[in-house]
Amino acid sequence: MQVHSSLFDPPHEVLYKVIYQMEKVIIGKRDVIEKLLIALLCKGHVLLEDVPGVGKTMLVRTLAGTVDCSFKRIQCTPDLLPSDLTGSSVFHQHNAQFEFRPGPLMANLILADELNRATPRTQSALLEAMEERRMTVDGTSHSLPEPFFILATQNPFDFEGTFRLPEAQLDRFFMKLSMGYPDAAEELELLNRLELLNRLEERHPTASLRPVLMQEELTALQKETSRTHVDEAVKSYIVHLVNATRKHPAVTLGASPRASIALLRAAQGRAFISGRTYCIPDDVKQLAVPVLAHRLLLTPDAEMAQKRKEAIVEEIVGAVPVLARSYAPAQ
């Protein structure tokens, strides 16, 4: 599929339109928005973990209002069944045949709200969809639409009625992001914007959003991102970082080869958003924490000492040397 060449001249301009549109609703979270777009460009799923009320669901709804793709929201609860996600086959007596009625997973953009409130059985229904981009219902495999992007939220502090995500599922999330509290100026601007919306009789902050990125354009951008050049020195740097997580004394289970692939793809995404056709080590450094930290399993001693996975990854990034050279492709 061909997209008008001006879309990529420079390639990051259309993405800045998306960022500008999202910042009309999400205040002071430019870094989180950019990382979310990087994951979208790299076809990677995102886990949003943070305290309630900081805008996790609003962030996803804003993205859905900005990108012209189908959107479904799943509120995860302990009584949610796998068929509530995948859909089911319904028998019709008039023709004595089963008809498949798809569930919310048959959408481009999916919000799985409070994922850790769903039972392990229901969580496992997402594994095939996240990794293989298909689902199996009554023995029949159904391909999921393209693009396909899952954003899941969870509250790290509310443990009653929740089920911990297993390492195998955490490893399938491309990134884990946190919104964090706004500062005083940002929170004041939030209140002022809500007051303005009330005057305009807007029912929701996302009501005025209009798509600025079409589905065909997103697919083309994803293909362009995957073609971003990655020098052998940058690949070697990624491998050394991931290997260092496996040897760290506070880590009992380091990052997998899937993490190496994710970090390489994330570096390509950051380079593309920055308007470059090649990756540099700083792309890897800036994304090492959101890509690697959630994949680590700490030792019991490290857990008791309340060591943070993010701090361990930052320590590794600071310790692994970078080869100074030109990273642009040879002309």
N, C-alpha and C positions, 0 to 999 in steps of 0.2 A: 504494500500500500504506500502510495506517495502522499506526502503532506507538503503544502506550499513551502518553498525553501526559506521564505522570510521568517518562518517559525523558528528556524535554527540560526538566525543571523542577528545577534549572537544567540546561542542555544538556550541561555538561561532567561531570556526576556519573558517568555510565556509563563515560566515558573514564578517570576516576580509578580506577574499579574495575579496568580493564585495566592501568593503570600500577602499581597496588598489587600485582596478581597477577604482573606481569613482574618487579617489584623483589624478589620472593621468590627469583628466580634470578639476575637481573642486578644486581650490586651497584654503587652509586655512579654510575650512568649515566642519571640522570633526564632530563638534557637530550637525550641521544641517543634515549631511549625516546619522549619527547614529539615530537621531530622525525620519528621513524619513524611515529608515529600521525598526525601532520599529513599526511605523504605518503599514508598509507592513506586518510585522509578525502578527500584531493584526487585519488584515483585515479592517483597518480604513482609511478613505479618508482624504486628507490633503489639506488645503488652504495655498498657498504661497502668502503672502502679502508683497510687498516691492516696492521701487522706480524702474523705468525702468533701464535696463542695468546692473543689478548686478548679473544676471545669473540664474534667476528663470527657464526659459524655458530650458536652458542648463543643469541644474540640473536634470530635468525630462528626457530629452533626453539621458543623461548619464546613468541614472538608467535603461532606456529602452534598452540601448546597453549592459548592464551588466547582465540583467536577461532575460532568454530565454522565453519571453512571447510576444504575439501579442500586438502591440502598434498603437494607433491612436491619432492624434492631431486634436483638434477642435478649430478653431479661432472664438471666440465669437464676434458677431457684432449685432447691433440693428435689422437687417433684418433676422437674423437666426431664423428658425422655429423649433418647437419641432420635426417635422418629419425629419429634417436635422440631428437630433441626433439619433432618434429611428429607422429610416427607414420607409418604407411604403409598401403597397400592390399594386402590378401592375397587371392589368387585361390583360390576354392573349386571343386574339380572337380565335386562332386556337383550343384551348381546352375549351374556355369559363370558365376559372378558374383564381382566383387571386393567385399570387405568392408573398410571402413576401421577400422583399429585405432589408436586415438588414443595419442599419446605423452604424456610428462609435462607438456607445455604445456597440456593440457586439465585444468587444476586452477585453483583460486582463488588459492592462494598458492604461489609457486615460488621455491625457493632455487637459484640458479645459482652453485655454489661454484667459486671460482678461474676466473672467466669468461675472464680473459686467457690461460688455458692452452688454450682452444679455438681452432681455426683461424679465420681471417677468414670462410671459407665458412660455418662453423657459427655464428659470431657473427651473420652477416647473417640467419640464419633467425629471430633474435629481433627484427629490426628491424620487420617487418610486424606481429608479435604485439604489440610494445610500443606502436607508434603507432596501428595500426588495430584492435587487439584481434580479430584474425582470423589465420588461417594458410591457406596454399594447399598442398594435397597432390595431386599428379597432376592438376593443372589444376582441382581442385575446392576452393572456398573454404569454410572451416569457421569459424563464429563461436566465440569463446572465451567461457568462462563469466563471469558477473558475480557478485561482484567479481573482478577479475583484477589481480594484484599481483606484480611480479617484484622480488626482492631479489638482487642479484649481489654477490659478494665478489671482491676481488683484492688481491694482495700487491704493494705498490709497490716493493719492494727486490729481489725475486727475478726476474731477467730471463732466466735460462736456461730455455728451453722455453716461453716466453710470447710472445704476440702482442699488440701494442699496440692498444687500442681506438681505432678511428677517430673523428674529431670528430663525424661524423654520428650515431654510436651514443652517444657521450657526451652529445650534445645531447638525446637522448631520455630520459636519466635525469633525473627530477624533482629529485633531490637527490644529493649525494655526502656521506656521513657517515664519521667516523672514531671509533673507540672510545677509543683512547688507553690508556696504562698506568694501572692503578689506583694510588692512593696507598698508603702502608704500612698504614694502618688498614683500608682497603677490602680489601687483599690478605689481611690477617690474618683478617678476617671471612669471606672466601671459604674459607680453609682450615678455619675452625671449622665452617662450614656443611657442607663436604664430609665432615668427621669425623662430624658428626651424621647425615648421610645414610648413611654406612657402618654406623653403629650401628643405624639403622632398616632396613638392608638394602635401601635404595633403589638401583636400578641406575643411574639417571640423574637429574640435578637437575630435569629437566622431567617426571619420571614422575608427580608428584603434582599437576600443573597440571590444572585443569578449565576449560572454556570459560566465559567470563563475558560474551561478546558474541556474539550469534547472527548468522547471516548476514543475516537480514531486518533486524535492527537496524542492522547495519553499512551496508546499502544505504540505509536511511532516514537515517542520520547523514550519509552522503555527500551526499544530496540537500539536507539542511538546511544543510550547510556551504557548498554552492554558492550558497545564497540569502543568505549573509552580505553585508551592505551594504558597498560600497566607494565612498567619496566621490571626487568628481572630483579633489580635491587630492591624494589618496593615489594615484590612477591617474597623475596628472601626475608625482608624485614617482618612481614606478616607472619611467616612461618616461625621465625625466632620468637616473636611475641607470644604466639599461641603455645609453642613448646615451653616457654618460660612459665606459663600458667600450670603446666603439668608437673613442673619440678619445684614449685614454690612450697616451702615447708608448711604453710598454713592451708594448703589446698589438698584435699584428698581425691578430688575428681576434677581434672583440668578441662579446658575447652577442647571440643572434638574437631575433626577435620571439617565438619559442617560449619564450625565457627570460622575456620580459615577462609572458606569460600564466602561466607557472609561478610567478613571483614574486607575481603577484596572487592566484592560487589558494592559494599557501602562506600569504599574509597572511590570507586567509579562514579557513584551517585553524587558524592560531594564535589568531585572534580567537575562533573557535568553541570551541576547547579551553579558552580563558580565560574562557568564559562570556559573551562579548560578542556582540551581534548586528551589530556594525559593526567595520571595521578602523581602526587608527590607524597613523601612520608607524612607530612602534616595532615593529609586527608585521613591516613590511618590513625594517627595519634588522636585526632579530634573525635573519632568514632569508636575507639577501642573500648571505652567504658560501656556505652549503651549496647554494643554488640557482644562483648565478652562477659561482663560481670555476672549477668543472670544465669550463665551457663556453668558457673563454678560451684563446686560443693566443698565447703570448708571442713576442716578437721574439727572434732569435738572440742579440742583445746581452743581453737580459734573462735568457735561459736561461743564458748564460755567467756572468752575475753572480749566478746562483742566486736570482733573485727569486721569491718565492712568490705564486701567484695569489691566495691568501687575503688576503695583505697588501695586494695591489693593490685588491681589492674593499673591504677595510676603509678604505683611503685614500680611495676614491671615496665611500663612505658618509659619511665625515667631512667631505668637501668639498662635497657637494651639499646646498644649503639646504632646509629644510622649512618650508612655510607653516603658521603657527600659526593654527588656527581650530577650530571644532567639526566633528567628523567623524561624529557621529551622524546618522541619517536625520531629515529634517524630520517633525515630528509632524502 
